[in-house]
Structure formats: structure tokens, C-alpha cells
Amino acid sequence: MLAEGITGSIHVGLAALGSAVGVALIGMKAAEAVGRNPGAAGKILTQAIISSALAEGIVFFAIFLVK
């Protein structure tokens, strides 16, 4: 019982870590893209927000699958 709880916690933690890295990379590349082409800032921001939401959705799947 305890091993299952620890394993689930590790899975959720790794999913959260991966999501955080993904969102950081998205933000970094979005800032770089806006720096290169300021005229496309609106389209870049939209794509960055959608991509960040999809990356963060992985954590919710991990939380729901553990229980």
C-alpha cells in the first residue's frame, strides 16, 4: 500500500517537473520569436498560451490516473 502511494507521488512529481520544463522552453522560445519579429507578437502569444495549457494538462492526467 505504501509503495503504491510513493510510486504515484513520484509519477505526479515527474509529470510536474516535465510540464515545468516544457512551459519554460515555450516561454523562452516565444520571447525569442517576439524579439526576432515583433509584428507577430499576437500570433506568437496565442500559440504560446495554447502550448503551455497543453503542457500543463499532462499534470492533471497524471493526478487523475494515480487515484
N, CA, C and O atoms as a printed pandas DataFrame, in Angstrom:
     atom_number atom_name residue_name chain_id  residue_number  x_coord  y_coord  z_coord
0              1         N          MET        A               1    0.833   -1.197    0.000
1              2        CA          MET        A               1    0.000    0.000    0.000
2              3         C          MET        A               1    0.873    1.255    0.000
3              4         O          MET        A               1    0.629    2.189   -0.764
4              5         N          LEU        A               2    1.881    1.269    0.853
5              6        CA          LEU        A               2    2.760    2.431    0.933
6              7         C          LEU        A               2    3.564    2.588   -0.354
7              8         O          LEU        A               2    3.785    3.704   -0.825
8              9         N          ALA        A               3    4.003    1.455   -0.921
9             10        CA          ALA        A               3    4.788    1.516   -2.154
10            11         C          ALA        A               3    3.963    2.092   -3.300
11            12         O          ALA        A               3    4.492    2.839   -4.123
12            13         N          GLU        A               4    2.679    1.758   -3.366
13            14        CA          GLU        A               4    1.824    2.304   -4.413
14            15         C          GLU        A               4    1.673    3.809   -4.265
15            16         O          GLU        A               4    1.673    4.534   -5.260
16            17         N          GLY        A               5    1.544    4.289   -3.025
17            18        CA          GLY        A               5    1.419    5.729   -2.775
18            19         C          GLY        A               5    2.677    6.487   -3.147
19            20         O          GLY        A               5    2.617    7.581   -3.708
20            21         N          ILE        A               6    3.828    5.888   -2.824
21            22        CA          ILE        A               6    5.093    6.539   -3.150
22            23         C          ILE        A               6    5.296    6.561   -4.666
23            24         O          ILE        A               6    5.734    7.566   -5.225
24            25         N          THR        A               7    4.979    5.460   -5.318
25            26        CA          THR        A               7    5.134    5.391   -6.776
26            27         C          THR        A               7    4.239    6.417   -7.464
27            28         O          THR        A               7    4.663    7.076   -8.414
28            29         N          GLY        A               8    3.000    6.552   -6.985
29            30        CA          GLY        A               8    2.091    7.542   -7.562
30            31         C          GLY        A               8    2.599    8.955   -7.363
31            32         O          GLY        A               8    2.487    9.797   -8.253
32            33         N          SER        A               9    3.153    9.206   -6.204
33            34        CA          SER        A               9    3.689   10.540   -5.932
34            35         C          SER        A               9    4.876   10.840   -6.834
35            36         O          SER        A               9    5.042   11.964   -7.308
36            37         N          ILE        A              10    5.691    9.836   -7.062
37            38        CA          ILE        A              10    6.848   10.031   -7.939
38            39         C          ILE        A              10    6.381   10.318   -9.364
39            40         O          ILE        A              10    6.939   11.182  -10.041
40            41         N          HIS        A              11    5.369    9.604   -9.814
41            42        CA          HIS        A              11    4.862    9.841  -11.170
42            43         C          HIS        A              11    4.300   11.250  -11.318
43            44         O          HIS        A              11    4.553   11.920  -12.319
44            45         N          VAL        A              12    3.551   11.693  -10.339
45            46        CA          VAL        A              12    2.984   13.044  -10.407
46            47         C          VAL        A              12    4.103   14.084  -10.343
47            48         O          VAL        A              12    4.060   15.089  -11.053
48            49         N          GLY        A              13    5.091   13.844   -9.505
49            50        CA          GLY        A              13    6.224   14.776   -9.405
50            51         C          GLY        A              13    7.004   14.875  -10.702
51            52         O          GLY        A              13    7.391   15.966  -11.119
52            53         N          LEU        A              14    7.236   13.733  -11.342
53            54        CA          LEU        A              14    7.948   13.750  -12.620
54            55         C          LEU        A              14    7.120   14.414  -13.715
55            56         O          LEU        A              14    7.665   15.110  -14.572
56            57         N          ALA        A              15    5.813   14.203  -13.687
57            58        CA          ALA        A              15    4.949   14.874  -14.664
58            59         C          ALA        A              15    4.974   16.385  -14.452
59            60         O          ALA        A              15    5.011   17.151  -15.415
60            61         N          ALA        A              16    4.953   16.810  -13.188
61            62        CA          ALA        A              16    5.009   18.248  -12.896
62            63         C          ALA        A              16    6.350   18.838  -13.312
63            64         O          ALA        A              16    6.409   19.952  -13.832
64            65         N          LEU        A              17    7.418   18.097  -13.085
65            66        CA          LEU        A              17    8.748   18.571  -13.489
66            67         C          LEU        A              17    8.835   18.695  -15.011
67            68         O          LEU        A              17    9.342   19.691  -15.528
68            69         N          GLY        A              18    8.348   17.696  -15.716
69            70        CA          GLY        A              18    8.360   17.752  -17.175
70            71         C          GLY        A              18    7.505   18.875  -17.718
71            72         O          GLY        A              18    7.871   19.531  -18.694
72            73         N          SER        A              19    6.367   19.097  -17.084
73            74        CA          SER        A              19    5.499   20.192  -17.500
74            75         C          SER        A              19    6.169   21.547  -17.269
75            76         O          SER        A              19    6.076   22.445  -18.107
76            77         N          ALA        A              20    6.838   21.683  -16.135
77            78        CA          ALA        A              20    7.524   22.951  -15.831
78            79         C          ALA        A              20    8.638   23.226  -16.842
79            80         O          ALA        A              20    8.820   24.359  -17.286
80            81         N          VAL        A              21    9.371   22.189  -17.195
81            82        CA          VAL        A              21   10.431   22.356  -18.193
82            83         C          VAL        A              21    9.827   22.716  -19.547
83            84         O          VAL        A              21   10.355   23.572  -20.257
84            85         N          GLY        A              22    8.730   22.070  -19.902
85            86        CA          GLY        A              22    8.066   22.364  -21.170
86            87         C          GLY        A              22    7.564   23.790  -21.245
87            88         O          GLY        A              22    7.752   24.464  -22.258
88            89         N          VAL        A              23    6.925   24.257  -20.181
89            90        CA          VAL        A              23    6.413   25.629  -20.160
90            91         C          VAL        A              23    7.571   26.625  -20.204
91            92         O          VAL        A              23    7.460   27.670  -20.845
92            93         N          ALA        A              24    8.670   26.315  -19.536
93            94        CA          ALA        A              24    9.836   27.207  -19.566
94            95         C          ALA        A              24   10.411   27.303  -20.975
95            96         O          ALA        A              24   10.763   28.390  -21.433
96            97         N          LEU        A              25   10.505   26.174  -21.658
97            98        CA          LEU        A              25   11.014   26.195  -23.036
98            99         C          LEU        A              25   10.077   26.950  -23.972
99           100         O          LEU        A              25   10.526   27.678  -24.858
100          101         N          ILE        A              26    8.782   26.774  -23.774
101          102        CA          ILE        A              26    7.808   27.502  -24.590
102          103         C          ILE        A              26    7.956   29.004  -24.375
103          104         O          ILE        A              26    7.976   29.772  -25.337
104          105         N          GLY        A              27    8.059   29.418  -23.130
105          106        CA          GLY        A              27    8.229   30.840  -22.832
106          107         C          GLY        A              27    9.517   31.404  -23.394
107          108         O          GLY        A              27    9.542   32.520  -23.911
108          109         N          MET        A              28   10.597   30.623  -23.291
109          110        CA          MET        A              28   11.889   31.069  -23.804
110          111         C          MET        A              28   11.840   31.261  -25.315
111          112         O          MET        A              28   12.302   32.273  -25.841
112          113         N          LYS        A              29   11.279   30.285  -25.997
113          114        CA          LYS        A              29   11.227   30.370  -27.453
114          115         C          LYS        A              29   10.231   31.424  -27.932
115          116         O          LYS        A              29   10.440   32.043  -28.976
116          117         N          ALA        A              30    9.147   31.633  -27.175
117          118        CA          ALA        A              30    8.191   32.687  -27.542
118          119         C          ALA        A              30    8.838   34.061  -27.405
119          120         O          ALA        A              30    8.655   34.922  -28.265
120          121         N          ALA        A              31    9.590   34.268  -26.334
121          122        CA          ALA        A              31   10.273   35.548  -26.158
122          123         C          ALA        A              31   11.312   35.761  -27.254
123          124         O          ALA        A              31   11.482   36.874  -27.751
124          125         N          GLU        A              32   11.999   34.697  -27.624
125          126        CA          GLU        A              32   12.982   34.789  -28.702
126          127         C          GLU        A              32   12.306   35.114  -30.036
127          128         O          GLU        A              32   12.813   35.918  -30.819
128          129         N          ALA        A              33   11.161   34.483  -30.282
129          130        CA          ALA        A              33   10.447   34.727  -31.535
130          131         C          ALA        A              33    9.915   36.152  -31.606
131          132         O          ALA        A              33    9.963   36.776  -32.666
132          133         N          VAL        A              34    9.411   36.673  -30.497
133          134        CA          VAL        A              34    8.913   38.058  -30.491
134          135         C          VAL        A              34   10.077   39.029  -30.677
135          136         O          VAL        A              34    9.923   40.070  -31.315
136          137         N          GLY        A              35   11.230   38.693  -30.126
137          138        CA          GLY        A              35   12.408   39.537  -30.329
138          139         C          GLY        A              35   12.832   39.593  -31.779
139          140         O          GLY        A              35   13.306   40.626  -32.252
140          141         N          ARG        A              36   12.666   38.485  -32.490
141          142        CA          ARG        A              36   13.042   38.450  -33.898
142          143         C          ARG        A              36   11.998   39.102  -34.796
143          144         O          ARG        A              36   12.335   39.714  -35.810
144          145         N          ASN        A              37   10.714   38.966  -34.415
145          146        CA          ASN        A              37    9.642   39.501  -35.257
146          147         C          ASN        A              37    8.558   40.114  -34.367
147          148         O          ASN        A              37    7.559   39.457  -34.076
148          149         N          PRO        A              38    8.742   41.358  -33.935
149          150        CA          PRO        A              38    7.773   41.980  -33.029
150          151         C          PRO        A              38    6.380   42.142  -33.640
151          152         O          PRO        A              38    5.400   42.236  -32.902
152          153         N          GLY        A              39    6.272   42.176  -34.937
153          154        CA          GLY        A              39    4.978   42.340  -35.588
154          155         C          GLY        A              39    4.068   41.133  -35.420
155          156         O          GLY        A              39    2.849   41.253  -35.541
156          157         N          ALA        A              40    4.644   39.982  -35.145
157          158        CA          ALA        A              40    3.859   38.759  -34.997
158          159         C          ALA        A              40    3.638   38.402  -33.526
159          160         O          ALA        A              40    3.360   37.247  -33.202
160          161         N          ALA        A              41    3.761   39.377  -32.649
161          162        CA          ALA        A              41    3.671   39.101  -31.208
162          163         C          ALA        A              41    2.316   38.510  -30.815
163          164         O          ALA        A              41    2.261   37.630  -29.956
164          165         N          GLY        A              42    1.243   38.967  -31.416
165          166        CA          GLY        A              42   -0.088   38.466  -31.073
166          167         C          GLY        A              42   -0.253   36.991  -31.419
167          168         O          GLY        A              42   -0.755   36.212  -30.609
168          169         N          LYS        A              43    0.164   36.615  -32.604
169          170        CA          LYS        A              43    0.062   35.213  -33.019
170          171         C          LYS        A              43    0.979   34.325  -32.191
171          172         O          LYS        A              43    0.606   33.210  -31.825
172          173         N          ILE        A              44    2.170   34.813  -31.898
173          174        CA          ILE        A              44    3.121   34.042  -31.094
174          175         C          ILE        A              44    2.590   33.853  -29.689
175          176         O          ILE        A              44    2.695   32.762  -29.130
176          177         N          LEU        A              45    2.019   34.902  -29.107
177          178        CA          LEU        A              45    1.469   34.816  -27.758
178          179         C          LEU        A              45    0.326   33.811  -27.699
179          180         O          LEU        A              45    0.230   33.032  -26.751
180          181         N          THR        A              46   -0.536   33.826  -28.701
181          182        CA          THR        A              46   -1.653   32.882  -28.746
182          183         C          THR        A              46   -1.150   31.444  -28.784
183          184         O          THR        A              46   -1.626   30.591  -28.034
184          185         N          GLN        A              47   -0.193   31.182  -29.654
185          186        CA          GLN        A              47    0.360   29.827  -29.758
186          187         C          GLN        A              47    1.073   29.411  -28.477
187          188         O          GLN        A              47    1.001   28.249  -28.078
188          189         N          ALA        A              48    1.758   30.345  -27.832
189          190        CA          ALA        A              48    2.470   30.034  -26.595
190          191         C          ALA        A              48    1.494   29.692  -25.470
191          192         O          ALA        A              48    1.746   28.772  -24.691
192          193         N          ILE        A              49    0.391   30.419  -25.381
193          194        CA          ILE        A              49   -0.605   30.148  -24.339
194          195         C          ILE        A              49   -1.253   28.791  -24.558
195          196         O          ILE        A              49   -1.431   28.029  -23.607
196          197         N          ILE        A              50   -1.607   28.480  -25.794
197          198        CA          ILE        A              50   -2.220   27.180  -26.090
198          199         C          ILE        A              50   -1.242   26.051  -25.793
199          200         O          ILE        A              50   -1.620   25.043  -25.195
200          201         N          SER        A              51   -0.001   26.210  -26.203
201          202        CA          SER        A              51    1.008   25.175  -25.957
202          203         C          SER        A              51    1.278   24.986  -24.473
203          204         O          SER        A              51    1.462   23.857  -24.017
204          205         N          SER        A              52    1.304   26.075  -23.714
205          206        CA          SER        A              52    1.517   25.976  -22.267
206          207         C          SER        A              52    0.356   25.261  -21.589
207          208         O          SER        A              52    0.565   24.461  -20.678
208          209         N          ALA        A              53   -0.850   25.543  -22.024
209          210        CA          ALA        A              53   -2.010   24.867  -21.441
210          211         C          ALA        A              53   -1.974   23.373  -21.731
211          212         O          ALA        A              53   -2.316   22.570  -20.862
212          213         N          LEU        A              54   -1.568   22.989  -22.928
213          214        CA          LEU        A              54   -1.465   21.566  -23.252
214          215         C          LEU        A              54   -0.361   20.892  -22.445
215          216         O          LEU        A              54   -0.517   19.749  -22.015
216          217         N          ALA        A              55    0.752   21.590  -22.235
217          218        CA          ALA        A              55    1.845   21.023  -21.443
218          219         C          ALA        A              55    1.431   20.855  -19.981
219          220         O          ALA        A              55    1.800   19.867  -19.347
220          221         N          GLU        A              56    0.673   21.803  -19.444
221          222        CA          GLU        A              56    0.225   21.705  -18.059
222          223         C          GLU        A              56   -0.877   20.670  -17.889
223          224         O          GLU        A              56   -1.083   20.163  -16.786
224          225         N          GLY        A              57   -1.583   20.354  -18.959
225          226        CA          GLY        A              57   -2.629   19.342  -18.889
226          227         C          GLY        A              57   -2.088   17.960  -18.561
227          228         O          GLY        A              57   -2.815   17.113  -18.042
228          229         N          ILE        A              58   -0.829   17.730  -18.858
229          230        CA          ILE        A              58   -0.210   16.441  -18.551
230          231         C          ILE        A              58   -0.235   16.168  -17.055
231          232         O          ILE        A              58   -0.431   15.028  -16.633
232          233         N          VAL        A              59   -0.039   17.195  -16.260
233          234        CA          VAL        A              59   -0.042   17.022  -14.800
234          235         C          VAL        A              59   -1.423   16.596  -14.324
235          236         O          VAL        A              59   -1.537   15.752  -13.435
236          237         N          PHE        A              60   -2.468   17.165  -14.899
237          238        CA          PHE        A              60   -3.823   16.783  -14.485
238          239         C          PHE        A              60   -4.106   15.326  -14.837
239          240         O          PHE        A              60   -4.740   14.612  -14.061
240          241         N          PHE        A              61   -3.639   14.883  -16.005
241          242        CA          PHE        A              61   -3.799   13.473  -16.350
242          243         C          PHE        A              61   -3.073   12.591  -15.350
243          244         O          PHE        A              61   -3.605   11.565  -14.926
244          245         N          ALA        A              62   -1.872   12.976  -14.971
245          246        CA          ALA        A              62   -1.103   12.176  -14.020
246          247         C          ALA        A              62   -1.795   12.123  -12.666
247          248         O          ALA        A              62   -1.821   11.070  -12.028
248          249         N          ILE        A              63   -2.350   13.233  -12.221
249          250        CA          ILE        A              63   -3.045   13.257  -10.921
250          251         C          ILE        A              63   -4.271   12.363  -10.956
251          252         O          ILE        A              63   -4.517   11.614  -10.010
252          253         N          PHE        A              64   -5.039   12.428  -12.026
253          254        CA          PHE        A              64   -6.264   11.634  -12.102
254          255         C          PHE        A              64   -5.977   10.149  -12.279
255          256         O          PHE        A              64   -6.749    9.310  -11.814
256          257         N          LEU        A              65   -4.875    9.816  -12.946
257          258        CA          LEU        A              65   -4.553    8.417  -13.166
258          259         C          LEU        A              65   -3.979    7.750  -11.924
259          260         O          LEU        A              65   -4.036    6.526  -11.799
260          261         N          VAL        A              66   -3.427    8.533  -11.007
261          262        CA          VAL        A              66   -2.847    7.958   -9.789
262          263         C          VAL        A              66   -3.938    7.439   -8.868
263          264         O          VAL        A              66   -3.782    6.389   -8.244
264          265         N          LYS        A              67   -5.034    8.165   -8.782
265          266        CA          LYS        A              67   -6.088    7.783   -7.830
266          267         C          LYS        A              67   -6.999    6.730   -8.363
267          268         O          LYS        A              67   -7.929    6.312   -7.674
